[in-house]
Amino acid sequence: MVAHVTTIAFEGIEAVPVDVQVMVAPGKVGMQIVGLGDKAVAESRERVQAALHASGLSMPAKKVTVNLAPADLPKEGSHYDLPIALGLMAALGAVPSDALSGFVVLGELSLDGTIAPVAGVLPAAIGANAMDKGLICPHGCGSEAAWADAEMQILAPRSLIAMANHFRGTQVLSRPEPMVQPAPEGLPDLVDIKGQETAKRALEVAAAGGHHMLMVGPPGSGKSMLAQRLPSILPSLGPRELLEVSMIGSIAGTLGGGRLSDRRPFRAPHHSASMAAMVGGGLRARPGEVSLAHNGVLFLDELPEFSPQVLDSLRQPIENGESMIARANHRVTYPARFQLVAAMNPCRCGMAGEPGHRCARGPRCQSDYQARISGPLLDRIDLRVEVAAVSAGDLIRPGRAERSASVAERVARARAIQSERYAALGLGGAVTNVRCPTGMVEEVARTDAAGQSLLSDASEKLGFSARAYHRVLKVARTLADLDGADAVGRIHLAEAISYRLAGERLAQAA
C-alpha cells in the first residue's frame, strides 16, 4: 500500500506541490528517503522515527520507502518531517488516508512528537488555497496561515497525538485566527531633528515619490537620524504590498509569532555585508537585504565602506525591482522593489569642506574616497543632499521642529494623486513616480516652454545621461504633486535639478 500526502517545495516565494509517497513492504528493515532531498530531509528519518515512538507508535519491522516526487526537484528544509510522518501513519492505518487528501502538510518534528514552527507557512497556505486544499501546519504558524483565506480549512496541531486524535474524532482542532503585530511605541520622529531643513525637505520628496536618496556630510550632522525617521512619514502598506512583504518575511523566518505588520520594512545592513547577504543567495538561495526591504527602505550607512562589488550588485534590482539568483540546477527570483537611502562622509577623515578644517592628504583624500562609488550607481540615485554640520545656534534655538505626522499627511496626499494618475493610465494604484515607465515620463511630467528651456540648458551643461534626464522629470513631477499642481513648472524643475548638483561632483570623482 502506498500512502500519498501533499506538501510543497519553495522556489523563491512560490510554492511548488510535492507528492510524498510512503510505502511499507516486506524487505530489509529500515527507512529510506529518496527524491533529491538535502541534509535536513535526510535527517528527517531519525526525527520521524523518534517522534512516532514518543507518540506511542512503533516502526513496522518492514522496509519503509519514502519518495518525494517529482524526484528531479531539489527538496530543502525540515518542513518535510510532518508530511512524511503522517504518510507513514496513514500507511499503518493510524490515520485515515482519505482524510489527508484534502490538505497540504508541512511542519518540523521534535523528538518528543511536538510540531515545531517552520519558515514559509504563508506562501504554503496561499499555494494550498490555489490548489483548493486546506493546510496542516505547526501551531506556532497557524495565525500566519490564517491570512491566506478566511474560508480555507486550517489545522494547526501542537503534536502528532493531537493530529491523530482530530482525525479519530476524539479531539477537535479549532481554526487559528490571523494576528497583527501591535504598533510599536516611541518610534523616531522628525521633531527630534533640529535644523537641517534642506535635508528634511529632500526626505519628504523622497517619501512622496519613492525616490532614492544620498546624504553627504560630516560625522554627527544627523544623516542616520534622518534616514531612521523616513518610515515615520511613509504610508502604511496596502493589502497587496502587505501580502508580498509578509511572504518574503515568512520565507526568511522573520515573522515573529506569525504576526503580520503593515509597517514598511526598514533594513540597515552593516557595511561588511557580503554580496549573498545583500542580493540573496547562499546554499538555499535565501532572500537578501534587497528583498527583505521590498516595499520599504534599504539604508546603507557609510556607503563607500561597502565592497564595490556589493554596491554594483544593487544596480539591477534598482532598475528591475527583482533579484534573480541563478544556480547550476535552478533559478530563484525574489521581488526587490526597495527605496535606497544612503549616507556617507565627504572623505575618509570626514571633514572635507568644513570651515576651519584642512585635511593632511589634501583634495586627494576626498576624491579617492568618493571614487569608491561607481558612476552608474550614482546615476540611479535621484536626490543627492549635502548635510552640513549642525551649529550651536540650531541646537539652542527655541521652538520645536515639525512632527512626522504633519509631513506624513502631505506625503499621503501626494501619493494619492499618483495612485489616481497611474490607475487611470492602467498601471495599477500602487505605482509611485519613481516606478513610472520611461515611455510615460515626458507625458505625465509635461512642462511649459520656460521649464523645458531650463531642463535643456541644465542637461547640456551638467552632461545628464538619458537616465538622469528622466529621473529629474520624475522628481519634478513629485514636487508638483506635493504642491497639488497639475503641470510641472519651472520652479519644480529647478529644485529637482538642484538635488543632482551635489552628485555631479561625486560622479566626476568616480
LINQUIDA-V500799 format. One record per backbone hydrogen bond with DSSP energy under -1.0 kcal/mol. NH is the residue of the N-H (numbers start at 1). CO is the residue of the C=O. Records with the same first field share a line. If there is no record, write none. Layout:
NH = CO / CO
This chain:
3 = 22
5 = 20
7 = 18
9 = 16
11 = 14
14 = 11
16 = 9
18 = 7
19 = 69
20 = 5
21 = 67
22 = 3
23 = 65
24 = 1
25 = 63
30 = 62
32 = 64
34 = 66
38 = 75
42 = 38
43 = 39
45 = 42
47 = 43
48 = 44
49 = 45
50 = 46
51 = 47
52 = 48
53 = 49
54 = 50
55 = 51
56 = 53
57 = 52
62 = 60
63 = 25
64 = 30
65 = 23
66 = 32
67 = 21
68 = 34
69 = 19
73 = 70
75 = 36
81 = 78
82 = 107
84 = 80
85 = 81
86 = 82
87 = 83
88 = 84
89 = 85
90 = 86
91 = 87
92 = 88
94 = 89
103 = 100
104 = 134
105 = 6
106 = 136
107 = 79
108 = 116
110 = 114
113 = 110
115 = 158
116 = 108
120 = 250
124 = 120
125 = 121
126 = 122
127 = 123
128 = 124
129 = 125
130 = 126
131 = 127
132 = 129
133 = 128
134 = 102
135 = 153
136 = 104
137 = 155
139 = 157
141 = 138
142 = 139
145 = 141
146 = 142
147 = 144
148 = 145
155 = 135
160 = 113
163 = 159
164 = 160
165 = 161
166 = 162
167 = 163
168 = 164
169 = 165
170 = 165
171 = 165
181 = 260
192 = 189
193 = 190
200 = 196
201 = 197
202 = 198
203 = 199
204 = 200
205 = 201
206 = 202
207 = 203
208 = 204
209 = 205
210 = 206
211 = 206
213 = 340
214 = 383
215 = 342
216 = 385
217 = 344
221 = 218
226 = 222
227 = 223
228 = 224
230 = 227
233 = 230
237 = 262
242 = 238
243 = 239
244 = 240
245 = 241
246 = 242
247 = 243
248 = 244
249 = 245
250 = 246
251 = 247
252 = 248
254 = 249
258 = 255
259 = 256
260 = 179
267 = 297
273 = 270
278 = 274
279 = 275
280 = 276
281 = 286
286 = 281
289 = 277
290 = 278
292 = 288
293 = 289
294 = 291
295 = 337
296 = 293
297 = 265
298 = 339
299 = 267
300 = 341
303 = 343
305 = 302
306 = 303
311 = 307
312 = 308
313 = 309
314 = 311
315 = 312
318 = 314
319 = 315
320 = 316
321 = 317
323 = 334
325 = 332
327 = 330
332 = 325
334 = 323
336 = 321
338 = 336
339 = 296
341 = 298
342 = 213
343 = 300
344 = 215
354 = 351
357 = 354
365 = 362
367 = 363
368 = 364
369 = 365
370 = 366
371 = 367
372 = 369
373 = 370
378 = 374
379 = 375
380 = 377
381 = 378
383 = 212
384 = 499
385 = 214
387 = 216
395 = 391
396 = 392
407 = 403
408 = 404
409 = 405
410 = 406
411 = 407
412 = 408
413 = 409
414 = 410
415 = 411
416 = 412
417 = 413
418 = 414
419 = 415
420 = 416
421 = 417
422 = 418
423 = 419
424 = 420
425 = 421
426 = 423
427 = 422
434 = 209
435 = 432
436 = 433
440 = 437
444 = 440
445 = 441
452 = 448
453 = 449
454 = 450
455 = 451
456 = 452
457 = 453
458 = 454
459 = 455
460 = 456
461 = 457
462 = 458
464 = 459
469 = 465
470 = 466
471 = 467
472 = 468
473 = 469
474 = 470
475 = 471
476 = 472
477 = 473
478 = 474
479 = 475
480 = 476
481 = 477
482 = 478
483 = 479
485 = 480
488 = 446
493 = 489
494 = 490
495 = 491
496 = 492
497 = 493
498 = 494
499 = 495
500 = 497
504 = 500
507 = 503
508 = 504
509 = 505
510 = 506
